[in-house]
Amino acid sequence: MSIQRRAVLIAGPTASGKSALALARAEAGQGLIVNADAMQVYDTLRVVTARPGIEDEALAEHRLYGIVPAGHRFSTGQWLNAVAEILAAVDPGREVIFVGGTGLYFDALTKGFADVPAISAAVTLGVQEEIEKLDQAGRMAMLTAEDPETAARIGVADPQRVIRALAVKRATGKKLSEFQGAEQPALLADWQIERIVLAPERDILRGRITRRFAAMFENGAVEEVEALLAKKLDPSLPAMKAIGVPEISGWLEGMLSREDAIRLATIATHQYAKRQGTWFRNRMGDWPRLGLEGRPLVGPSP
């Protein structure tokens, strides 16, 4: 008799207590924690990206944290392939806990994934400059002319999605819809899945974000950014764009005061959390909602 494999998917905005909840679940049932955050895969930036600490990693097995050199790019397809290798090797009776804030990773796990080739920053920037002059109708008209299937699917000409689709077409000569038509099947299609979105009250989350970045600045974030800058990497790399890196870099280079670096990084984190919340509402609207670190919600979700 085959064992029904179990996975727990814990999503939520930054600073909502996802890692703490995942650790509690893993300790309770000897589960395996797998990173589902696109920035926490990179080395060098443990503090800046809020990766689990060394003490937490000693309490439960953590995978796919800090495994990619900061000088590399790591795509969703590469992450999914790494996850497939982990799942093939893990004991079928062991619960696997995916935790992170990257919505696309969860989509890939549960809905399948189209492995689109990496698109250069230059191509993406060129498309962005093209559509900046256009209103929503103009963006949709341009996308319809080049990839009508994708235009029909997204419905609304969200700038980021239009840029993505047009950049793929310009760089590969193929429509994004063609890649999506050949997507890989969902890895967890036959698994028993428990889905959780952490959705703390907005004001509480904002307070946690503000306090956390100030603490990061005092507890290793500056040293991490110094180490990153010493590598003299391409500024377009994902690790170089991690929230906190540009701001601390500005302070180290004398262009920002310490207070302004902290303020700007905190604002950027608030904005990122808001974008994450929008994704979770739009793409994971049927997932159960919990408050900070998995506690019952006290008020309305953000």
Secondary structure, 3 states (H helix, E strand, C coil): CCCCCEEEEEECCCCCCHHHHHHHHHHHHCCEEEECCCCCCECCCCCCCCCCCHHHHHHCCEECCCCECCCCCCCHHHHHHHHHHHHHHCCCCCCEEEEECCHHHHHHHHHCECCCCCCCHHHHHHHHHHHCCCCHHHHHHHHHHHCHHHHHHHCCCCHHHHHHHHHHHHHHCCCHHHHHHCCECCCCCCCEEEEEEECCCHHHHHHHHHHHHHHHHHCCHHHHHHHHHHCCCCCCCHHHHCCCHHHHHHHHCCCCCHHHHHHHHHHHHHHHHHHHHHHHHHHCCCCCEECHHHCCCCCCCC
